[in-house]
Amino acid sequence: MQNPRVSILIPFKNTLHFLSECLDSILEQSYSNWEVLAVNDHSHDGSSDLLTSYSQKDPRIKVFKNEGNGIIPALRTAYKNSSGDFITRMDSDDIMKPNRLKVMVKSLVENGEGHVAVGKVKYFSERGISNGYERYEAWLNELTQVGENYSEIYKECVIPSPCWMTYKKDFELSGAFEPNRYPEDYDLTFRFYEKGLRVIPCSEILHLWRDYDNRTSRTSEHYAQNYFLEIKLHYFLKLDFDKTRPLVLWGAGFKGKSIAKGLLEADIDFIWLCDNPQKIGKKIYGKELAHFNTLKDLESPQSIITVANQQAQKEIKSFLNNLHEQSMQDYFFFC
């Protein structure tokens, strides 16, 4: 495929303060065969006027009104109007590195269909980046460096929403933006995983990810912790759960209780483990908590681990490895 067109889908809502930097970073791309499908999600700050002024100067930039409300309908509107061979997404408050499109297009052309191109990311903020975001960035980039993003997919979203690219055919096969499930980026990542799209390793920082107080992922209820847990459990039960094996749940904190509720609602039996002496032997939601050594008496169990403490996670992983159990087959870290 020679010089494929890239469709860049950009939902925007009240990001006037950042929009020029975003659009300028696209105009300055070293790869020029692209189109922007920008969708106004009911802005009231002048964002739409600014984008219209850009579109009048460059016909590759096209502006539409959201046919619904929210990010998913906006992405559907953008995608419906796209004509590119490759599909990618961009956040209206972020910045592309100059070679982002060129690197991703080259990766996809060289590797062919059945792949998703990604890139390393760098957070930036006027007030500085928190330790939590620094850890997430480092973890994400470490996976991207070797293309092993799916290996920890149940922990967090392993493909950043504004820094991926696929063939349009593969995007369609993955369900595009049809599911009405938030967080939409995490759901899409699981569908890439489900359809077997291979992640192409990347060692370059291709995207600058802005953090600020009013960012959608900080303010919208759709990005609350319970939504992430629901998606994890939904896809685990669909893709990796083996009904012939006993299911084990580790941890009785907020996440553990949330997963337990989901399993009970789905009428799925499980053994609930913890290492807290004050909880062992007691019942939560009618399920008695057992000591983790109970695992040794089970035949070929699968474990969901919701323990957040880093040191405890290392100890659990060591315990499971000593039992010759394998990650993403016998045990799955949900945090």
N, C-alpha and C positions, 0 to 999 in steps of 0.2 A: 504494500500500500504506500503510494507516494503522496507525501504532503497531506495527511489526513486532517480534516477539520475537527476542532475541539469545541464542544458546546460547554460553556461555563455558566452554571446555574447559580443565580444570586438572589435569594430572597432578602428584602431589606425593610426595615421598619425603624424610623426615627434614628438613623445613624449619620445624619448630616455632618456631624463633627468629624467623622472618620472616613466618609465616603470618597472624598477626593484622593486620599492616599491609596485607598483600595483600587480605584479605577486607574489611577496613574501607574500603579504597579503592574496592571494588566496591559496597559498601552505600551509599557516599556519592556514587555517580554521579548526575548530573543527569538521566540517562535511566533509567527504572525498570523497563521491560518486558524483563527479562532472566531467565535461569536459569543457575545454576552447576552444571556436571557435574564434580565433583571426584573423581578416581580415586586411591586409595591404592596406590602402587607398593611395597608391602611395607615400610612405615615401621616403625620401632621406637623412635621418640622421643616419642610422644605426639601427633604431628601428626593422626592419625586421630581421637583423642578431641576435640581442639580443633575440628576441622571438624564433627564430629557435634554438638558443643554449638552451633555457629553454625547448623547445619541445623535444630535444634530450635526456634530463635528465629525463623528465616526460612525458610519452605517453598520459596522460590526456590532455596535451596542444597541440592543433593542429593549424597550421598556413596556411592561404589561401590568395590569391591575390583577391582584389576587382574586381568583374566582371563588374563593372561600375565605376562611379566617385561620391564620396560623401558618407555621412553617411548612407543614406537610402539604396543605392545599397550594401554598405558594410554589413549592418545588414541583408539584404536579403541573401547575400552570406553566412554569418555565420549561419543563421537560416536554410538554405537549407541543410547544412552539420551537423546539430545537431541531436542527438539521445536521448535526455533526456526526462524524464517524466514531468519535470518542466522547465520553461524558465525564465531566468533573463538576465539582461544587466549590463555591467560594463564599466565605462570610463577608458581609459588607463592611465590617469593621477591622478586617485583617489586611495583611500585605503579602503579596507573592514575591519571592526572590526572583530576580530577572530570568533565571534559567529554568524555573519550575516547569513550565509547559514543555519546553524542549527536552528536558531530561525524562519526563514522564512519557511523552510521545515516543521517544527513542526506545525506551524500555519496552513499551507495548508492541511496537513494530518488530523489535528483535525477538520478543518472546511469543508473540502471537496471541490468539484468542485463548480464553481460559485463565487469564491472569488479571491481577489488579496491581497497578503501579501506585506506590506510596512514596513519601519522603519524610525526612526528619523535620521536626518542628522546633521552634524557639519561642517561648513565651516572652512577652514584653509588657510593661505597664509603667505609667508615670509614677506610681507609688512604690514600685518594686514588686518582685514576685515572691509569693509565700513559699515556705518550705514544702508544703504539700504539692504545689504546682511544680516546683523544682524536681521533686521525686517522681511525679507523674511523667514529666518531660523526659527525664533520664531513663526511666523504665520503658517508655514508649519508643524512644530512639534506639535503645539497646535491642529491642525486638526488631525494629525496622532495619537496622544495620545488617541483620542476617536473614530477614524475611520470615522469622518465626513468630509472627504476630498472633496466630491462632493458638499457639501453645499456652497462652494465658488469657484466652478470650473471656473466661468466666469471671475474671477479676475486675476488669474495667474495659471500656471501649478501646480496642487495640488498633483501630484504624481511625485517625482523626478526621472528623467530618469535612473540613475544608482542604484536605490534602490527600486525595485519592483520584484515580482515573481508571476507567475501564472502556473496553469496546462496547458500543451501544448494544450489540447482540447479547453480550454477557450481562449487561445491565438489565436488559429485558428479561432474560432467563432468571435473573435473581429477584424479579418482582418489582423492579423500579421503585416508585414511591407509592405503590398501591396499598400496602398495609397501613392502617390508621393506628400505628402503635408508636408511642413515645418511650424513651428518647429515640427519635427516628434514625440518628446516626448509628446508635448501638444496634438497633434492629437490622439495619442494612448490613452492618458488619457480620452479624450472625447469618444473614442470607447469603453473603459472599462465601462464608465458611460452609454453609449447607450445600451450596452448589459446587463446591470444590475449586473456586477460583484461587489460584496460587499467587501468593504475595511475592512480588519481585523485590529482592533486597535493595536498599538504597543507603548510601553513606553520606549523602549531602543534605544540608538543611535547605528545604525548599519553601518553607512557609513560616511567616512570622505571625504568631497567634496572640492577639491582644486580650488582656484581662482588665476588666474594670467593673465597678459595682453594679451597673445596670445591664451587664451582659445577660443575654437570654438564659443561658445555662445556670446563672445564679438566681434569676428572679422568677422564672416560669415554674409552675407546679409540675409541669411535665418532666422536669429533670430532678425531681425529688428522689430520694434513695429508694422508696418503695417501687417506683417505676423501673429502676434498674434491676431490682431483685425479681420483679415479675417477669421481665424479659429473660433473665438468666435461667429461671426455673422453667419457663415456657420452652426455651430451646434445648435445655438439658433433657427434659422429658421427651422432646421430639427427636433429638439427634443422638444423644449419647447414653441415655438410660437403658439398661438391660433388665427387662422385667423378670428374667430368669435368675437374677442375682439379688441377694439381700441388699437393701439400701440403708446406708448409715448417714446420720446427720451429726456433725461435730459443732458444738457451741450452742449456748442458750442465751446469748445477748439479743439485741434488737434484730440483727440479721438472721440469727438462728431461729428465733421465734417467728419471724416473717416467713421464712422458708417452711418451717413446720406447719404453719397455718395453710400455706399453699398446698403442701402435700396432703394434709388432712382433707382439705376441700376437694382435692382430686381423688380422694379415697385410695391413696397409695400408702402402704404400710412401710414403716421405717424404724430403725433402732436409733435412739437419741443418746449421744455420748457427750460427756464433759469431764473436766478434771477439777471442778470446783467441789470440794468436800461438802459444802453447804447445800449443794443442789443434787448431788448424787443420791439416788433413792427416792427423791421427791418427784411429784408429777406436775407437768405443765400441759395444759389442754388435754389432760387425761393420759398423757404419755409419760412413763417413768424414765428418768434419766439414769444412765448406767455409766460405770467407769470405762475409760477408753480401752482398757485391757480386754474388754468384752470382744473387741474386734478380732483378737487372736482365735476365738472359738468359732468364728463365722467362716463359712466356706465361700470363697471368691466374692467378697463384698465389694460394693461400689460406695465411695464416700463423698459427700458434699461437705466441704469445710468452710465454716463461716467465722472462724476465729480470726480477729483482726490484728492482734498483737504480733509484731514481726518476729520476736524471739520465740513465741509459742508456735508460730507457723514453721519456723526452722526445726523445732523439736518434733512437731507432728510429721513433717516431711521425712526427717531422719527415722522416726518410728516406722513409718510406712515403707520406706526404702529397705529397712531391715527385714520387712516382711515380703520383700521382692515385689512390691506393688509399683505400678507405673502411672505417672501423671497423665491426665487426659484419657485414661483408660480405666484405671482403678480408683483414682481420686481426683477431685476437681476443687480447686480453691475458688470460692465465691467472693473473696475479698483479699 
